[in-house]
Amino acid sequence: MSTDATLSFVFFHYGSIPAYLKCAIESARFFNSDARIILVCDSKPSIPQAWRVEIYDLQKFATPALSAFQKAYVHVSVFKERYERFVLERWFLLDELRKKLGCGYTVALDSDLMIFQPIAPLFEQFGSKSFAMQCFSPHLTFIRTGMDGFLEHIMRRYTDPSYLDLARTRFHEARAQGGLRNLGEMEFVSEYLRDTGNDVTPFGTTLQQGHSDTNINVPDGCESRKIRRRNRKLVFWEHINGVYTPYLRELETRAKIKVVNLHFQGPAKKIIRRFNSVGIEPLLPPNIRSKYFELLFNGASNFLKRSI
C-alpha cells in the first residue's frame, strides 16, 4: 500500500521553467507533505527550499534504450519535432530515474497539471497491475512497478516499416479532412490500452476521490463557458479548514463534484495561480480570494449569477 512518505512525484521539462510549472510543483507539495518531488530538466531553476524538490539534469538518466529510441524516432506530426519526441523520451527517462533513485510508487505529471488532494490513496483503486494510465490522456500516470511493456510497444512501432507507412497515410488523410492523426504519445497510449492483456490499468475521469481532469477545456458533463472555440469548465472555490478547495458542478443536477486534479491545457495555463501556497500567507482574506478565483476562472457574467 502506498503512503505519502513512499510516494514520488516526477515532473519533466526542457527549456526555462515557466511559472505554471512552479505552481504545479507547489500544489503537489501542499497536498502531499511527505512525498518526494523530483524535477528533471535542462536548466538550473530557482525553487523555494520549503518545497523540498530534488532537481536533476535530463542527461543523468540517459541510457542506451533512450539512444535507441532517438535513432528510431520518425516524426509524423503537426507539432514541433522536439516537443513530440520529448514527450516520448520522458517514458525512457522515467524508467531509468526510478531505478537510479530507488523510487517505489511514482506519479508522473504534465507540467500544467495541478493536484488538489493527497494522491497516495488513489493507488488502492488501480488494482495490482504495473501502472495505471488515464484513457483519454497520459498526463497523469501512476506507476506501481514499471512500464516495461509500454516502452517495448513504442519501440515495436518505430521499428515496423509497414506501421510507419500506415501512420503517414492516416496523418495525411486526416490533414486533408481538416483533422489530426499525429503519430506520438496519444496514439501509442490509445493502442496500448485497447489490449486488455497488458500490464496497465486504464481509468477514466471519475475516481472515488472525485474528478480527475483530462483537459479543463472539455466540459465532461460539467458546467462550462464558451471561450473562443473552447468550452472551459466552470470551477468554484471554497476555503475549507485553511485550504482553497476547487469543485465542479454537474451540468444537469448542479451537484458539486470534488476535484482530484485540473489539467490546464493551452491558453488555460494563464489562469494558474499559487492557489494554496507553501510557506507564505496570502494578503487577501479567504472570502475575497475565493471570489477572485471564481472571477478569474468563470468570467464576470457567471460570477455575478452566483453572487446574486
C-alpha positions as CSV (number, residue, x, y, z in Angstrom):
1,M,0.0,0.0,0.0
2,S,1.3,3.4,-0.9
3,T,1.7,6.1,1.7
4,D,2.6,9.8,1.3
5,A,6.1,9.0,2.6
6,T,6.8,6.3,0.0
7,L,5.3,8.3,-3.0
8,S,7.4,10.1,-5.6
9,F,6.1,12.8,-7.9
10,V,8.1,13.4,-11.1
11,F,8.0,16.4,-13.5
12,F,10.0,16.7,-16.7
13,H,10.7,19.9,-18.6
14,Y,13.0,21.3,-21.2
15,G,13.8,25.0,-21.6
16,S,13.3,27.7,-18.9
17,I,10.9,26.8,-16.1
18,P,7.6,28.6,-16.5
19,A,5.6,30.0,-13.6
20,Y,2.8,27.5,-14.1
21,L,5.1,24.5,-13.6
22,K,6.3,26.0,-10.3
23,C,2.7,26.4,-9.2
24,A,2.1,22.7,-10.2
25,I,5.0,21.6,-8.1
26,E,3.9,23.7,-5.1
27,S,0.4,22.3,-5.2
28,A,1.7,18.7,-5.3
29,R,3.8,19.6,-2.2
30,F,0.9,21.3,-0.4
31,F,-1.4,18.3,-0.6
32,N,1.3,15.7,-0.2
33,S,3.6,17.0,2.5
34,D,5.8,13.9,2.9
35,A,6.1,12.8,-0.7
36,R,9.2,13.0,-2.7
37,I,9.1,15.6,-5.5
38,I,11.6,15.3,-8.4
39,L,12.1,17.8,-11.3
40,V,14.1,16.7,-14.3
41,C,15.1,19.5,-16.6
42,D,17.9,21.0,-18.7
43,S,18.1,24.3,-16.9
44,K,19.0,25.5,-13.4
45,P,15.7,26.7,-11.8
46,S,15.3,28.5,-8.6
47,I,12.8,26.6,-6.4
48,P,12.0,27.6,-2.9
49,Q,13.7,25.4,-0.3
50,A,10.5,24.9,1.6
51,W,9.1,22.9,-1.3
52,R,11.8,20.3,-0.9
53,V,12.3,19.5,-4.6
54,E,15.1,17.3,-5.9
55,I,16.4,18.7,-9.2
56,Y,18.3,16.6,-11.8
57,D,19.6,17.2,-15.2
58,L,17.9,15.3,-18.1
59,Q,21.2,13.7,-19.1
60,K,21.6,12.0,-15.7
61,F,19.0,9.4,-16.8
62,A,20.1,8.9,-20.4
63,T,20.5,5.2,-21.4
64,P,21.2,3.0,-24.4
65,A,17.5,2.4,-24.6
66,L,16.8,6.1,-24.9
67,S,19.5,6.4,-27.6
68,A,17.9,3.5,-29.5
69,F,14.6,5.3,-29.3
70,Q,16.0,8.6,-30.5
71,K,17.6,6.9,-33.5
72,A,14.4,5.0,-34.4
73,Y,12.1,8.0,-33.9
74,V,10.2,9.1,-37.1
75,H,8.4,12.5,-37.0
76,V,4.7,12.3,-38.2
77,S,3.0,15.2,-36.5
78,V,1.9,18.8,-36.9
79,F,3.7,19.7,-33.7
80,K,7.4,20.5,-33.5
81,E,9.7,17.5,-33.5
82,R,11.5,18.4,-30.3
83,Y,8.2,18.6,-28.4
84,E,6.7,15.4,-29.9
85,R,9.9,13.4,-29.4
86,F,10.4,14.7,-25.8
87,V,7.0,13.6,-24.5
88,L,8.0,10.0,-25.6
89,E,11.6,10.4,-24.3
90,R,10.2,11.1,-20.8
91,W,9.0,7.5,-20.6
92,F,12.5,6.1,-21.1
93,L,14.0,8.8,-18.7
94,L,11.3,7.9,-16.1
95,D,12.2,4.2,-16.3
96,E,15.8,4.9,-15.6
97,L,15.1,7.5,-12.9
98,R,13.0,5.1,-10.9
99,K,15.8,2.6,-11.0
100,K,18.6,5.0,-10.2
101,L,16.8,6.9,-7.4
102,G,15.1,3.9,-5.9
103,C,11.6,5.1,-6.4
104,G,8.6,3.0,-5.4
105,Y,5.1,4.1,-6.2
106,T,5.5,7.0,-8.6
107,V,3.2,9.6,-10.2
108,A,4.3,11.3,-13.4
109,L,2.6,14.6,-14.2
110,D,2.5,17.0,-17.0
111,S,3.9,20.5,-16.2
112,D,0.4,22.1,-16.5
113,L,-1.4,19.7,-14.2
114,M,-2.3,20.7,-10.6
115,I,-3.1,18.3,-7.8
116,F,-5.7,19.3,-5.2
117,Q,-5.8,16.2,-3.0
118,P,-3.5,13.7,-1.3
119,I,-2.6,11.2,-4.0
120,A,-1.3,8.1,-2.2
121,P,-4.9,6.7,-1.6
122,L,-5.7,6.7,-5.3
123,F,-3.3,3.7,-5.8
124,E,-5.7,1.4,-3.9
125,Q,-8.3,1.6,-6.7
126,F,-5.9,0.7,-9.6
127,G,-5.5,-3.0,-8.8
128,S,-2.2,-4.8,-8.9
129,K,-1.0,-4.2,-12.5
130,S,2.3,-2.4,-13.1
131,F,0.9,1.0,-13.8
132,A,-2.3,3.0,-14.4
133,M,-3.0,5.4,-17.1
134,Q,-6.0,7.6,-18.0
135,C,-7.8,6.5,-21.1
136,F,-8.0,10.0,-22.6
137,S,-4.6,11.4,-21.9
138,P,-1.3,10.3,-20.4
139,H,-0.8,13.5,-18.4
140,L,-1.2,11.7,-15.1
141,T,0.3,8.2,-14.7
142,F,0.5,6.1,-11.6
143,I,3.4,3.6,-11.6
144,R,3.4,0.7,-9.2
145,T,6.3,-1.4,-10.5
146,G,7.3,-0.2,-14.0
147,M,6.2,0.5,-17.6
148,D,8.4,-2.1,-19.5
149,G,5.6,-3.3,-21.7
150,F,4.7,0.3,-22.9
151,L,8.3,1.1,-23.7
152,E,8.5,-2.1,-25.8
153,H,5.3,-1.2,-27.5
154,I,6.8,2.2,-28.5
155,M,9.9,0.6,-29.9
156,R,8.0,-2.0,-31.8
157,R,6.0,0.7,-33.6
158,Y,9.1,2.7,-34.6
159,T,10.9,-0.3,-36.0
160,D,7.9,-1.6,-38.1
161,P,8.1,0.0,-41.6
162,S,4.6,-1.1,-42.5
163,Y,3.1,0.5,-39.4
164,L,5.0,3.7,-40.1
165,D,3.7,3.8,-43.7
166,L,0.2,3.4,-42.4
167,A,0.8,6.2,-39.8
168,R,1.9,8.5,-42.6
169,T,-1.2,7.7,-44.7
170,R,-3.5,8.3,-41.8
171,F,-1.8,11.6,-40.9
172,H,-2.2,13.0,-44.5
173,E,-5.7,11.7,-44.8
174,A,-6.7,13.4,-41.5
175,R,-5.0,16.7,-42.6
176,A,-6.8,16.7,-45.9
177,Q,-10.1,16.5,-44.0
178,G,-9.2,19.2,-41.5
179,G,-8.4,16.8,-38.7
180,L,-5.4,15.5,-36.8
181,R,-3.9,12.0,-36.6
182,N,-0.4,12.5,-35.3
183,L,1.9,9.6,-34.5
184,G,3.1,10.0,-30.9
185,E,2.3,9.5,-27.3
186,M,-1.5,9.8,-27.5
187,E,-1.7,7.2,-30.3
188,F,0.5,4.8,-28.5
189,V,-1.4,5.1,-25.3
190,S,-4.7,4.5,-27.1
191,E,-3.3,1.4,-28.8
192,Y,-1.8,0.0,-25.6
193,L,-4.9,0.5,-23.6
194,R,-7.0,-1.4,-26.1
195,D,-5.1,-4.6,-25.3
196,T,-6.7,-5.9,-22.1
197,G,-3.8,-8.4,-21.6
198,N,-1.3,-5.6,-20.9
199,D,0.2,-4.6,-17.6
200,V,-1.7,-1.4,-17.3
201,T,-5.0,-0.4,-15.6
202,P,-7.0,2.2,-17.5
203,F,-9.0,4.7,-15.6
204,G,-11.4,7.5,-16.5
205,T,-12.3,10.9,-15.2
206,T,-14.4,9.6,-12.3
207,L,-12.4,8.3,-9.3
208,Q,-13.6,7.5,-5.8
209,Q,-11.9,10.8,-4.6
210,G,-13.6,12.9,-7.3
211,H,-12.9,14.2,-10.9
212,S,-9.6,13.5,-12.5
213,D,-9.4,16.1,-15.2
214,T,-8.0,15.3,-18.7
215,N,-8.5,18.8,-20.1
216,I,-10.1,21.9,-18.4
217,N,-11.2,22.9,-21.9
218,V,-13.5,19.8,-22.2
219,P,-16.8,20.0,-20.3
220,D,-17.1,16.3,-19.4
221,G,-20.8,16.8,-18.4
222,C,-19.9,19.8,-16.1
223,E,-21.0,23.4,-16.3
224,S,-18.7,25.3,-18.7
225,R,-18.4,28.6,-20.6
226,K,-17.5,29.3,-24.2
227,I,-14.1,30.9,-24.7
228,R,-13.5,31.3,-28.4
229,R,-13.5,27.8,-29.8
230,R,-13.2,26.0,-26.4
231,N,-15.7,25.2,-23.7
232,R,-13.8,25.6,-20.4
233,K,-15.2,24.1,-17.2
234,L,-16.5,26.5,-14.6
235,V,-14.5,26.0,-11.4
236,F,-15.9,27.1,-8.0
237,W,-13.8,27.6,-4.8
238,E,-14.3,27.2,-1.1
239,H,-11.9,27.9,1.7
240,I,-12.2,24.8,4.0
241,N,-10.0,24.2,7.0
242,G,-7.3,26.5,5.7
243,V,-7.4,25.0,2.2
244,Y,-8.6,26.6,-1.1
245,T,-10.7,23.8,-2.5
246,P,-12.0,23.7,-6.1
247,Y,-15.0,21.9,-7.2
248,L,-17.1,21.5,-10.4
249,R,-20.8,21.3,-11.0
250,E,-22.7,18.6,-12.8
251,L,-24.5,20.2,-15.7
252,E,-27.9,18.6,-15.2
253,T,-28.2,18.5,-11.4
254,R,-25.8,21.2,-10.5
255,A,-24.4,18.7,-7.9
256,K,-20.9,19.6,-6.6
257,I,-18.1,17.4,-7.8
258,K,-14.8,17.2,-5.9
259,V,-11.6,17.8,-7.9
260,V,-8.6,15.5,-7.8
261,N,-6.7,17.4,-10.4
262,L,-7.1,20.0,-13.1
263,H,-5.3,20.0,-16.4
264,F,-4.7,23.5,-17.7
265,Q,-4.1,22.8,-21.4
266,G,-3.4,25.5,-24.0
267,P,-4.4,29.1,-23.1
268,A,-5.8,27.9,-19.7
269,K,-2.3,27.9,-18.4
270,K,-2.7,31.7,-17.9
271,I,-5.2,31.2,-15.1
272,I,-2.9,29.0,-13.0
273,R,-2.0,30.7,-9.7
274,R,-0.5,29.7,-6.3
275,F,-3.9,28.7,-5.1
276,N,-2.5,27.0,-1.9
277,S,0.9,28.4,-1.1
278,V,3.6,26.7,0.9
279,G,5.5,28.9,3.4
280,I,3.7,32.2,2.8
281,E,0.4,33.7,3.8
282,P,-1.8,35.4,1.1
283,L,-2.5,39.0,1.5
284,L,-6.2,38.8,0.6
285,P,-8.7,37.3,3.2
286,P,-10.2,33.9,2.2
287,N,-13.6,35.1,1.2
288,I,-12.2,37.7,-1.2
289,R,-9.5,35.4,-2.5
290,S,-12.1,32.7,-3.3
291,K,-14.3,35.2,-5.2
292,Y,-11.2,36.4,-7.1
293,F,-10.5,32.8,-8.2
294,E,-14.1,32.4,-9.4
295,L,-13.9,35.6,-11.4
296,L,-10.6,34.5,-12.9
297,F,-12.0,31.1,-13.9
298,N,-15.6,31.8,-14.7
299,G,-15.7,35.4,-16.0
300,A,-17.8,38.3,-14.8
301,S,-21.2,37.1,-16.0
302,N,-21.0,33.7,-14.3
303,F,-19.5,35.3,-11.2
304,L,-22.5,37.8,-11.0
305,K,-25.0,35.0,-11.5
306,R,-23.6,33.1,-8.5
307,S,-23.3,36.2,-6.3
308,I,-26.9,37.4,-6.8
